[in-house]
C-alpha cells in the first residue's frame, strides 16, 4: 500500500496518521506500507522536512521514500521497490476493495 503526502502542504502530512490508521483498520492481513513524500522538486515551497517523514515511517515500521514527478529516477526507484515487495508476497492486483472518500476521509483508498 502506498500513502502519499505533499511536502509543500502541512495538512497533507498531518493526514498521514489518519490514513495509516484507516488502512490498518480496514486491512485484514499484514501488508507492506510505503510512505511517499511528493513534490520534492519544489524546494522553496517545501514545508515538511525529509526528517519528519523518515521519523514517522520508522516509528510506524513502514517504508519511506521521497519522489518528484520531474525526476524519473526517484519515481522508478519507488515503483521497483513496490513491485519487488508485491512479487515477494504474491499479491494479486485483481483482488481489491474500493473504499469511498466520504466514508474514510481520504482522496481514494485502494485496498489490495
N, CA, C and O atoms as a printed pandas DataFrame, in Angstrom:
     atom_number atom_name residue_name chain_id  residue_number  x_coord  y_coord  z_coord
0              1         N          UNK        A               1    0.845   -1.159    0.000
1              2        CA          UNK        A               1    0.000    0.000    0.000
2              3         C          UNK        A               1    0.895    1.229    0.000
3              4         O          UNK        A               1    1.980    1.228    0.581
4              5         N          UNK        A               2    0.428    2.258   -0.651
5              6        CA          UNK        A               2    1.197    3.494   -0.763
6              7         C          UNK        A               2    0.370    4.645   -0.198
7              8         O          UNK        A               2   -0.787    4.838   -0.573
8              9         N          UNK        A               3    0.977    5.398    0.701
9             10        CA          UNK        A               3    0.372    6.616    1.233
10            11         C          UNK        A               3    1.256    7.766    0.781
11            12         O          UNK        A               3    2.448    7.801    1.087
12            13         N          UNK        A               4    0.668    8.704    0.053
13            14        CA          UNK        A               4    1.434    9.811   -0.498
14            15         C          UNK        A               4    0.987   11.118    0.160
15            16         O          UNK        A               4   -0.205   11.400    0.283
16            17         N          UNK        A               5    1.976   11.900    0.576
17            18        CA          UNK        A               5    1.675   13.236    1.083
18            19         C          UNK        A               5    2.471   14.260    0.288
19            20         O          UNK        A               5    3.484   13.939   -0.333
20            21         N          UNK        A               6    1.998   15.485    0.319
21            22        CA          UNK        A               6    2.585   16.604   -0.408
22            23         C          UNK        A               6    3.552   17.329    0.527
23            24         O          UNK        A               6    3.133   17.849    1.561
24            25         N          UNK        A               7    4.837   17.371    0.179
25            26        CA          UNK        A               7    5.837   18.011    1.049
26            27         C          UNK        A               7    5.680   19.527    1.110
27            28         O          UNK        A               7    6.366   20.190    1.888
28            29         N          UNK        A               8    4.781   20.082    0.294
29            30        CA          UNK        A               8    4.556   21.528    0.307
30            31         C          UNK        A               8    3.275   21.897    1.059
31            32         O          UNK        A               8    2.860   23.056    1.037
32            33         N          UNK        A               9    2.645   20.922    1.725
33            34        CA          UNK        A               9    1.372   21.177    2.401
34            35         C          UNK        A               9    1.332   20.485    3.762
35            36         O          UNK        A               9    1.373   19.257    3.830
36            37         N          UNK        A              10    1.255   21.252    4.836
37            38        CA          UNK        A              10    1.254   20.701    6.199
38            39         C          UNK        A              10    0.076   19.761    6.456
39            40         O          UNK        A              10    0.243   18.698    7.054
40            41         N          UNK        A              11   -1.107   20.156    6.004
41            42        CA          UNK        A              11   -2.299   19.333    6.256
42            43         C          UNK        A              11   -2.153   17.941    5.648
43            44         O          UNK        A              11   -2.592   16.949    6.229
44            45         N          UNK        A              12   -1.544   17.883    4.494
45            46        CA          UNK        A              12   -1.335   16.602    3.828
46            47         C          UNK        A              12   -0.537   15.658    4.730
47            48         O          UNK        A              12   -0.888   14.486    4.866
48            49         N          UNK        A              13    0.527   16.161    5.342
49            50        CA          UNK        A              13    1.343   15.319    6.217
50            51         C          UNK        A              13    0.598   14.975    7.501
51            52         O          UNK        A              13    0.709   13.853    7.997
52            53         N          UNK        A              14   -0.160   15.925    8.046
53            54        CA          UNK        A              14   -0.931   15.652    9.263
54            55         C          UNK        A              14   -1.943   14.535    9.029
55            56         O          UNK        A              14   -2.227   13.761    9.943
56            57         N          UNK        A              15   -2.486   14.441    7.827
57            58        CA          UNK        A              15   -3.481   13.421    7.494
58            59         C          UNK        A              15   -2.893   12.016    7.365
59            60         O          UNK        A              15   -3.634   11.034    7.405
60            61         N          UNK        A              16   -1.588   11.909    7.212
61            62        CA          UNK        A              16   -0.940   10.606    7.006
62            63         C          UNK        A              16   -1.271    9.636    8.139
63            64         O          UNK        A              16   -1.551    8.464    7.888
64            65         N          UNK        A              17   -1.241   10.109    9.366
65            66        CA          UNK        A              17   -1.519    9.218   10.501
66            67         C          UNK        A              17   -2.943    8.673   10.438
67            68         O          UNK        A              17   -3.171    7.496   10.718
68            69         N          UNK        A              18   -3.894    9.519   10.075
69            70        CA          UNK        A              18   -5.290    9.083    9.936
70            71         C          UNK        A              18   -5.401    8.048    8.824
71            72         O          UNK        A              18   -6.052    7.017    8.993
72            73         N          UNK        A              19   -4.761    8.323    7.679
73            74        CA          UNK        A              19   -4.812    7.391    6.551
74            75         C          UNK        A              19   -4.202    6.052    6.925
75            76         O          UNK        A              19   -4.752    5.005    6.583
76            77         N          UNK        A              20   -3.070    6.070    7.625
77            78        CA          UNK        A              20   -2.414    4.819    8.020
78            79         C          UNK        A              20   -3.291    4.048    9.000
79            80         O          UNK        A              20   -3.428    2.831    8.881
80            81         N          UNK        A              21   -3.877    4.734    9.952
81            82        CA          UNK        A              21   -4.768    4.055   10.914
82            83         C          UNK        A              21   -5.978    3.449   10.214
83            84         O          UNK        A              21   -6.374    2.324   10.520
84            85         N          UNK        A              22   -6.567    4.190    9.275
85            86        CA          UNK        A              22   -7.693    3.649    8.500
86            87         C          UNK        A              22   -7.266    2.422    7.708
87            88         O          UNK        A              22   -7.977    1.418    7.671
88            89         N          UNK        A              23   -6.128    2.508    7.092
89            90        CA          UNK        A              23   -5.607    1.394    6.299
90            91         C          UNK        A              23   -5.432    0.153    7.161
91            92         O          UNK        A              23   -5.868   -0.935    6.785
92            93         N          UNK        A              24   -4.805    0.312    8.300
93            94        CA          UNK        A              24   -4.570   -0.834    9.187
94            95         C          UNK        A              24   -5.874   -1.389    9.754
95            96         O          UNK        A              24   -5.989   -2.592    9.984
96            97         N          UNK        A              25   -6.840   -0.530    9.975
97            98        CA          UNK        A              25   -8.130   -0.982   10.496
98            99         C          UNK        A              25   -8.906   -1.762    9.440
99           100         O          UNK        A              25   -9.601   -2.724    9.766
100          101         N          UNK        A              26   -8.792   -1.356    8.183
101          102        CA          UNK        A              26   -9.574   -1.967    7.111
102          103         C          UNK        A              26   -8.961   -3.229    6.526
103          104         O          UNK        A              26   -9.676   -4.080    5.997
104          105         N          UNK        A              27   -7.663   -3.355    6.615
105          106        CA          UNK        A              27   -6.991   -4.500    6.002
106          107         C          UNK        A              27   -6.903   -5.642    7.000
107          108         O          UNK        A              27   -6.504   -5.459    8.150
108          109         N          UNK        A              28   -7.282   -6.816    6.538
109          110        CA          UNK        A              28   -7.293   -7.991    7.398
110          111         C          UNK        A              28   -5.946   -8.708    7.462
111          112         O          UNK        A              28   -5.729   -9.559    8.325
112          113         N          UNK        A              29   -5.037   -8.356    6.538
113          114        CA          UNK        A              29   -3.745   -9.049    6.510
114          115         C          UNK        A              29   -2.619   -8.036    6.648
115          116         O          UNK        A              29   -2.811   -6.834    6.464
116          117         N          UNK        A              30   -1.453   -8.546    6.973
117          118        CA          UNK        A              30   -0.271   -7.712    7.128
118          119         C          UNK        A              30    0.277   -7.378    5.742
119          120         O          UNK        A              30    0.603   -8.287    4.978
120          121         N          UNK        A              31    0.384   -6.105    5.405
121          122        CA          UNK        A              31    0.895   -5.692    4.107
122          123         C          UNK        A              31    2.018   -4.679    4.285
123          124         O          UNK        A              31    2.114   -4.003    5.308
124          125         N          UNK        A              32    2.853   -4.594    3.277
125          126        CA          UNK        A              32    3.914   -3.586    3.267
126          127         C          UNK        A              32    3.278   -2.229    2.973
127          128         O          UNK        A              32    2.436   -2.114    2.082
128          129         N          UNK        A              33    3.676   -1.218    3.712
129          130        CA          UNK        A              33    3.173    0.136    3.504
130          131         C          UNK        A              33    4.352    1.038    3.157
131          132         O          UNK        A              33    5.400    0.992    3.800
132          133         N          UNK        A              34    4.160    1.850    2.137
133          134        CA          UNK        A              34    5.167    2.803    1.686
134          135         C          UNK        A              34    4.639    4.209    1.911
135          136         O          UNK        A              34    3.571    4.562    1.410
136          137         N          UNK        A              35    5.379    5.009    2.659
137          138        CA          UNK        A              35    5.056    6.418    2.836
138          139         C          UNK        A              35    5.897    7.200    1.835
139          140         O          UNK        A              35    7.121    7.069    1.800
140          141         N          UNK        A              36    5.232    8.010    1.023
141          142        CA          UNK        A              36    5.918    8.721   -0.047
142          143         C          UNK        A              36    5.678   10.222    0.074
143          144         O          UNK        A              36    4.537   10.683    0.070
144          145         N          UNK        A              37    6.762   10.969    0.180
145          146        CA          UNK        A              37    6.690   12.425    0.153
146          147         C          UNK        A              37    6.850   12.876   -1.290
147          148         O          UNK        A              37    7.827   12.517   -1.948
148          149         N          UNK        A              38    5.907   13.653   -1.786
149          150        CA          UNK        A              38    5.948   14.075   -3.191
150          151         C          UNK        A              38    6.288   15.562   -3.313
151          152         O          UNK        A              38    6.296   16.302   -2.330
152          153         N          UNK        A              39    6.561   15.962   -4.526
153          154        CA          UNK        A              39    6.863   17.354   -4.893
154          155         C          UNK        A              39    8.165   17.865   -4.273
155          156         O          UNK        A              39    8.258   19.036   -3.906
156          157         N          UNK        A              40    9.170   16.992   -4.156
157          158        CA          UNK        A              40   10.429   17.425   -3.543
158          159         C          UNK        A              40   11.214   18.373   -4.433
159          160         O          UNK        A              40   12.190   18.976   -3.987
160          161         N          UNK        A              41   10.803   18.510   -5.682
161          162        CA          UNK        A              41   11.457   19.457   -6.583
162          163         C          UNK        A              41   11.081   20.908   -6.262
163          164         O          UNK        A              41   11.764   21.836   -6.695
164          165         N          UNK        A              42   10.004   21.103   -5.510
165          166        CA          UNK        A              42    9.544   22.448   -5.158
166          167         C          UNK        A              42   10.199   22.887   -3.840
167          168         O          UNK        A              42    9.531   23.039   -2.817
168          169         N          UNK        A              43   11.497   23.081   -3.892
169          170        CA          UNK        A              43   12.299   23.352   -2.683
170          171         C          UNK        A              43   11.854   24.605   -1.926
171          172         O          UNK        A              43   11.824   24.596   -0.696
172          173         N          UNK        A              44   11.512   25.672   -2.630
173          174        CA          UNK        A              44   11.116   26.928   -1.973
174          175         C          UNK        A              44    9.767   26.813   -1.275
175          176         O          UNK        A              44    9.533   27.492   -0.276
176          177         N          UNK        A              45    8.882   25.970   -1.781
177          178        CA          UNK        A              45    7.553   25.804   -1.198
178          179         C          UNK        A              45    7.493   24.723   -0.128
179          180         O          UNK        A              45    6.484   24.592    0.565
180          181         N          UNK        A              46    8.556   23.956    0.011
181          182        CA          UNK        A              46    8.573   22.822    0.931
182          183         C          UNK        A              46    8.364   23.258    2.380
183          184         O          UNK        A              46    9.003   24.198    2.854
184          185         N          UNK        A              47    7.455   22.560    3.084
185          186        CA          UNK        A              47    7.198   22.844    4.497
186          187         C          UNK        A              47    7.377   21.599    5.383
187          188         O          UNK        A              47    7.413   21.711    6.608
188          189         N          UNK        A              48    7.487   20.432    4.774
189          190        CA          UNK        A              48    7.685   19.184    5.523
190          191         C          UNK        A              48    9.088   18.661    5.225
191          192         O          UNK        A              48    9.386   18.262    4.100
192          193         N          UNK        A              49    9.940   18.667    6.239
193          194        CA          UNK        A              49   11.318   18.198    6.083
194          195         C          UNK        A              49   11.358   16.681    5.894
195          196         O          UNK        A              49   10.506   15.957    6.409
196          197         N          UNK        A              50   12.336   16.224    5.164
197          198        CA          UNK        A              50   12.524   14.789    4.933
198          199         C          UNK        A              50   12.618   14.039    6.263
199          200         O          UNK        A              50   12.098   12.932    6.404
200          201         N          UNK        A              51   13.283   14.654    7.225
201          202        CA          UNK        A              51   13.474   14.066    8.543
202          203         C          UNK        A              51   12.138   13.676    9.181
203          204         O          UNK        A              51   12.043   12.623    9.813
204          205         N          UNK        A              52   11.105   14.512    9.023
205          206        CA          UNK        A              52    9.792   14.215    9.611
206          207         C          UNK        A              52    9.155   12.973    8.988
207          208         O          UNK        A              52    8.583   12.141    9.692
208          209         N          UNK        A              53    9.259   12.854    7.675
209          210        CA          UNK        A              53    8.731   11.674    7.001
210          211         C          UNK        A              53    9.457   10.408    7.436
211          212         O          UNK        A              53    8.839    9.370    7.672
212          213         N          UNK        A              54   10.775   10.515    7.538
213          214        CA          UNK        A              54   11.579    9.363    7.963
214          215         C          UNK        A              54   11.244    8.952    9.394
215          216         O          UNK        A              54   11.129    7.762    9.688
216          217         N          UNK        A              55   11.087    9.936   10.290
217          218        CA          UNK        A              55   10.748    9.632   11.678
218          219         C          UNK        A              55    9.390    8.946   11.778
219          220         O          UNK        A              55    9.228    7.978   12.521
220          221         N          UNK        A              56    8.415    9.453   11.024
221          222        CA          UNK        A              56    7.084    8.855   11.045
222          223         C          UNK        A              56    7.152    7.414   10.536
223          224         O          UNK        A              56    6.567    6.510   11.135
224          225         N          UNK        A              57    7.860    7.207    9.441
225          226        CA          UNK        A              57    7.970    5.861    8.862
226          227         C          UNK        A              57    8.664    4.908    9.840
227          228         O          UNK        A              57    8.203    3.785   10.039
228          229         N          UNK        A              58    9.753    5.343   10.442
229          230        CA          UNK        A              58   10.473    4.493   11.405
230          231         C          UNK        A              58    9.599    4.147   12.604
231          232         O          UNK        A              58    9.578    3.000   13.051
232          233         N          UNK        A              59    8.877    5.139   13.124
233          234        CA          UNK        A              59    8.001    4.927   14.284
234          235         C          UNK        A              59    6.895    3.924   13.970
235          236         O          UNK        A              59    6.482    3.153   14.836
236          237         N          UNK        A              60    6.421    3.940   12.730
237          238        CA          UNK        A              60    5.306    3.074   12.335
238          239         C          UNK        A              60    5.728    1.825   11.563
239          240         O          UNK        A              60    4.886    1.077   11.065
240          241         N          UNK        A              61    7.034    1.609   11.470
241          242        CA          UNK        A              61    7.590    0.421   10.818
242          243         C          UNK        A              61    7.114    0.272    9.375
243          244         O          UNK        A              61    6.709   -0.809    8.949
244          245         N          UNK        A              62    7.170    1.379    8.631
245          246        CA          UNK        A              62    6.798    1.369    7.219
246          247         C          UNK        A              62    7.965    1.904    6.392
247          248         O          UNK        A              62    8.896    2.502    6.933
248          249         N          UNK        A              63    7.910    1.690    5.102
249          250        CA          UNK        A              63    8.959    2.157    4.198
250          251         C          UNK        A              63    8.775    3.646    3.911
251          252         O          UNK        A              63    7.670    4.180    4.013
252          253         N          UNK        A              64    9.864    4.298    3.555
253          254        CA          UNK        A              64    9.787    5.734    3.261
254          255         C          UNK        A              64   10.639    6.078    2.049
255          256         O          UNK        A              64   11.745    5.566    1.870
256          257         N          UNK        A              65   10.095    6.955    1.229
257          258        CA          UNK        A              65   10.860    7.494    0.098
258          259         C          UNK        A              65   10.237    8.813   -0.322
259          260         O          UNK        A              65    9.030    9.016   -0.195
260          261         N          UNK        A              66   11.076    9.702   -0.820
261          262        CA          UNK        A              66   10.589   10.952   -1.391
262          263         C          UNK        A              66   10.774   10.888   -2.897
263          264         O          UNK        A              66   11.727   10.292   -3.399
264          265         N          UNK        A              67    9.842   11.514   -3.610
265          266        CA          UNK        A              67    9.881   11.487   -5.073
266          267         C          UNK        A              67    9.474   12.836   -5.646
267          268         O          UNK        A              67    8.890   13.688   -4.974
268          269         N          UNK        A              68    9.808   12.984   -6.908
269          270        CA          UNK        A              68    9.366   14.128   -7.686
270          271         C          UNK        A              68    8.921   13.615   -9.040
271          272         O          UNK        A              68    9.600   12.797   -9.660
272          273         N          UNK        A              69    7.787   14.097   -9.491
273          274        CA          UNK        A              69    7.306   13.695  -10.817
274          275         C          UNK        A              69    8.262   14.150  -11.911
275          276         O          UNK        A              69    8.242   13.615  -13.019
276          277         N          UNK        A              70    9.100   15.137  -11.602
277          278        CA          UNK        A              70   10.061   15.632  -12.595
278          279         C          UNK        A              70   11.355   14.825  -12.602
279          280         O          UNK        A              70   12.216   15.025  -13.459
280          281         N          UNK        A              71   11.489   13.901  -11.630
281          282        CA          UNK        A              71   12.706   13.088  -11.521
282          283         C          UNK        A              71   12.345   11.617  -11.711
283          284         O          UNK        A              71   11.896   10.950  -10.779
284          285         N          UNK        A              72   12.544   11.133  -12.907
285          286        CA          UNK        A              72   12.159    9.757  -13.243
286          287         C          UNK        A              72   12.922    8.722  -12.411
287          288         O          UNK        A              72   12.404    7.634  -12.157
288          289         N          UNK        A              73   14.149    9.049  -11.984
289          290        CA          UNK        A              73   14.956    8.103  -11.206
290          291         C          UNK        A              73   14.290    7.805   -9.864
291          292         O          UNK        A              73   14.179    6.639   -9.484
292          293         N          UNK        A              74   13.843    8.834   -9.137
293          294        CA          UNK        A              74   13.221    8.592   -7.831
294          295         C          UNK        A              74   11.892    7.861   -7.984
295          296         O          UNK        A              74   11.555    7.008   -7.162
296          297         N          UNK        A              75   11.150    8.183   -9.013
297          298        CA          UNK        A              75    9.866    7.524   -9.258
298          299         C          UNK        A              75   10.077    6.067   -9.650
299          300         O          UNK        A              75    9.377    5.187   -9.149
300          301         N          UNK        A              76   11.022    5.804  -10.531
301          302        CA          UNK        A              76   11.329    4.427  -10.922
302          303         C          UNK        A              76   11.808    3.606   -9.730
303          304         O          UNK        A              76   11.431    2.444   -9.579
304          305         N          UNK        A              77   12.632    4.207   -8.893
305          306        CA          UNK        A              77   13.135    3.515   -7.710
306          307         C          UNK        A              77   11.989    3.086   -6.802
307          308         O          UNK        A              77   11.970    1.959   -6.307
308          309         N          UNK        A              78   11.039    3.982   -6.585
309          310        CA          UNK        A              78    9.876    3.663   -5.758
310          311         C          UNK        A              78    9.059    2.537   -6.378
311          312         O          UNK        A              78    8.687    1.588   -5.689
312          313         N          UNK        A              79    8.784    2.634   -7.656
313          314        CA          UNK        A              79    7.990    1.600   -8.325
314          315         C          UNK        A              79    8.691    0.252   -8.298
315          316         O          UNK        A              79    8.036   -0.782   -8.157
316          317         N          UNK        A              80   10.005    0.247   -8.431
317          318        CA          UNK        A              80   10.764   -1.007   -8.347
318          319         C          UNK        A              80   10.646   -1.630   -6.960
319          320         O          UNK        A              80   10.493   -2.845   -6.839
320          321         N          UNK        A              81   10.716   -0.805   -5.907
321          322        CA          UNK        A              81   10.578   -1.320   -4.543
322          323         C          UNK        A              81    9.186   -1.913   -4.313
323          324         O          UNK        A              81    9.047   -2.999   -3.750
324          325         N          UNK        A              82    8.180   -1.198   -4.750
325          326        CA          UNK        A              82    6.805   -1.670   -4.563
326          327         C          UNK        A              82    6.588   -2.983   -5.316
327          328         O          UNK        A              82    6.005   -3.924   -4.778
328          329         N          UNK        A              83    7.055   -3.040   -6.550
329          330        CA          UNK        A              83    6.916   -4.254   -7.356
330          331         C          UNK        A              83    7.645   -5.418   -6.713
331          332         O          UNK        A              83    7.129   -6.535   -6.682
332          333         N          UNK        A              84    8.830   -5.169   -6.203
333          334        CA          UNK        A              84    9.618   -6.210   -5.552
334          335         C          UNK        A              84    8.861   -6.805   -4.362
335          336         O          UNK        A              84    8.794   -8.026   -4.223
336          337         N          UNK        A              85    8.297   -5.960   -3.511
337          338        CA          UNK        A              85    7.536   -6.457   -2.363
338          339         C          UNK        A              85    6.253   -7.161   -2.792
339          340         O          UNK        A              85    5.874   -8.177   -2.208
340          341         N          UNK        A              86    5.594   -6.630   -3.796
341          342        CA          UNK        A              86    4.361   -7.257   -4.277
342          343         C          UNK        A              86    4.635   -8.652   -4.819
343          344         O          UNK        A              86    3.876   -9.583   -4.551
344          345         N          UNK        A              87    5.702   -8.800   -5.571
345          346        CA          UNK        A              87    6.048  -10.109   -6.118
346          347         C          UNK        A              87    6.466  -11.074   -5.014
347          348         O          UNK        A              87    6.152  -12.263   -5.065
348          349         N          UNK        A              88    7.168  -10.558   -4.025
349          350        CA          UNK        A              88    7.595  -11.387   -2.901
350          351         C          UNK        A              88    6.399  -11.944   -2.142
351          352         O          UNK        A              88    6.401  -13.099   -1.716
352          353         N          UNK        A              89    5.395  -11.121   -1.983
353          354        CA          UNK        A              89    4.200  -11.522   -1.239
354          355         C          UNK        A              89    3.147  -12.175   -2.113
355          356         O          UNK        A              89    2.106  -12.612   -1.621
356          357         N          UNK        A              90    3.421  -12.245   -3.436
357          358        CA          UNK        A              90    2.482  -12.824   -4.388
358          359         C          UNK        A              90    1.116  -12.137   -4.305
359          360         O          UNK        A              90    0.071  -12.786   -4.323
360          361         N          UNK        A              91    1.158  -10.812   -4.214
361          362        CA          UNK        A              91   -0.058  -10.013   -4.113
362          363         C          UNK        A              91   -0.811  -10.017   -5.427
363          364         O          UNK        A              91   -0.215   -9.840   -6.489
364          365         N          UNK        A              92   -2.107  -10.217   -5.361
365          366        CA          UNK        A              92   -2.943  -10.186   -6.549
366          367         C          UNK        A              92   -3.555   -8.806   -6.730
367          368         O          UNK        A              92   -4.245   -8.305   -5.842
368          369         N          UNK        A              93   -3.301   -8.194   -7.880
369          370        CA          UNK        A              93   -3.879   -6.883   -8.170
370          371         C          UNK        A              93   -5.362   -6.998   -8.526
371          372         O          UNK        A              93   -6.050   -5.985   -8.657
372          373         N          UNK        A              94   -5.849   -8.214   -8.680
373          374        CA          UNK        A              94   -7.238   -8.398   -9.078
374          375         C          UNK        A              94   -8.183   -8.394   -7.872
375          376         O          UNK        A              94   -9.388   -8.203   -8.033
376          377         N          UNK        A              95   -7.653   -8.599   -6.692
377          378        CA          UNK        A              95   -8.481   -8.715   -5.503
378          379         C          UNK        A              95   -8.373   -7.425   -4.689
379          380         O          UNK        A              95   -7.467   -7.284   -3.867
380          381         N          UNK        A              96   -9.288   -6.488   -4.916
381          382        CA          UNK        A              96   -9.225   -5.244   -4.174
382          383         C          UNK        A              96  -10.607   -4.772   -3.776
383          384         O          UNK        A              96  -11.620   -5.190   -4.337
384          385         N          UNK        A              97  -10.619   -3.887   -2.793
385          386        CA          UNK        A              97  -11.855   -3.283   -2.332
386          387         C          UNK        A              97  -11.691   -1.777   -2.453
387          388         O          UNK        A              97  -10.723   -1.218   -1.937
388          389         N          UNK        A              98  -12.610   -1.120   -3.119
389          390        CA          UNK        A              98  -12.579    0.326   -3.292
390          391         C          UNK        A              98  -13.342    0.946   -2.128
391          392         O          UNK        A              98  -14.493    0.584   -1.883
392          393         N          UNK        A              99  -12.721    1.870   -1.414
393          394        CA          UNK        A              99  -13.325    2.484   -0.244
394          395         C          UNK        A              99  -13.639    3.940   -0.565
395          396         O          UNK        A              99  -12.784    4.662   -1.076
396          397         N          UNK        A             100  -14.829    4.362   -0.275
397          398        CA          UNK        A             100  -15.255    5.700   -0.686
398          399         C          UNK        A             100  -14.579    6.809    0.103
399          400         O          UNK        A             100  -14.222    6.642    1.269
400          401         N          UNK        A             101  -14.414    7.936   -0.559
401          402        CA          UNK        A             101  -13.828    9.131    0.062
402          403         C          UNK        A             101  -14.661    9.598    1.252
403          404         O          UNK        A             101  -14.118    9.934    2.305
404          405         N          UNK        A             102  -15.963    9.616    1.080
405          406        CA          UNK        A             102  -16.856   10.122    2.117
406          407         C          UNK        A             102  -16.748    9.294    3.392
407          408         O          UNK        A             102  -16.750    9.835    4.498
408          409         N          UNK        A             103  -16.656    7.997    3.229
409          410        CA          UNK        A             103  -16.650    7.104    4.382
410          411         C          UNK        A             103  -15.353    7.197    5.187
411          412         O          UNK        A             103  -15.391    7.093    6.413
412          413         N          UNK        A             104  -14.215    7.390    4.534
413          414        CA          UNK        A             104  -12.941    7.291    5.228
414          415         C          UNK        A             104  -12.093    8.551    5.187
415          416         O          UNK        A             104  -11.001    8.559    5.754
416          417         N          UNK        A             105  -12.550    9.615    4.540
417          418        CA          UNK        A             105  -11.867   10.894    4.596
418          419         C          UNK        A             105  -10.596   11.016    3.796
419          420         O          UNK        A             105   -9.849   11.974    3.994
420          421         N          UNK        A             106  -10.319   10.105    2.917
421          422        CA          UNK        A             106   -9.127   10.232    2.083
422          423         C          UNK        A             106   -9.553   10.382    0.620
423          424         O          UNK        A             106  -10.694   10.094    0.257
424          425         N          UNK        A             107   -8.638   10.826   -0.185
425          426        CA          UNK        A             107   -8.957   11.067   -1.580
426          427         C          UNK        A             107   -9.444    9.799   -2.241
427          428         O          UNK        A             107  -10.488    9.805   -2.892
428          429         N          UNK        A             108   -8.720    8.724   -2.090
429          430        CA          UNK        A             108   -9.122    7.442   -2.662
430          431         C          UNK        A             108   -8.311    6.345   -1.987
431          432         O          UNK        A             108   -7.084    6.428   -1.936
432          433         N          UNK        A             109   -8.961    5.347   -1.482
433          434        CA          UNK        A             109   -8.274    4.204   -0.876
434          435         C          UNK        A             109   -8.458    3.005   -1.783
435          436         O          UNK        A             109   -9.581    2.688   -2.176
436          437         N          UNK        A             110   -7.400    2.354   -2.110
437          438        CA          UNK        A             110   -7.474    1.125   -2.889
438          439         C          UNK        A             110   -6.789    0.066   -2.060
439          440         O          UNK        A             110   -5.582    0.138   -1.830
440          441         N          UNK        A             111   -7.542   -0.913   -1.612
441          442        CA          UNK        A             111   -7.012   -1.940   -0.730
442          443         C          UNK        A             111   -6.834   -3.220   -1.511
443          444         O          UNK        A             111   -7.797   -3.790   -2.024
444          445         N          UNK        A             112   -5.596   -3.668   -1.597
445          446        CA          UNK        A             112   -5.293   -4.911   -2.313
446          447         C          UNK        A             112   -5.500   -6.085   -1.401
447          448         O          UNK        A             112   -5.298   -7.228   -1.810
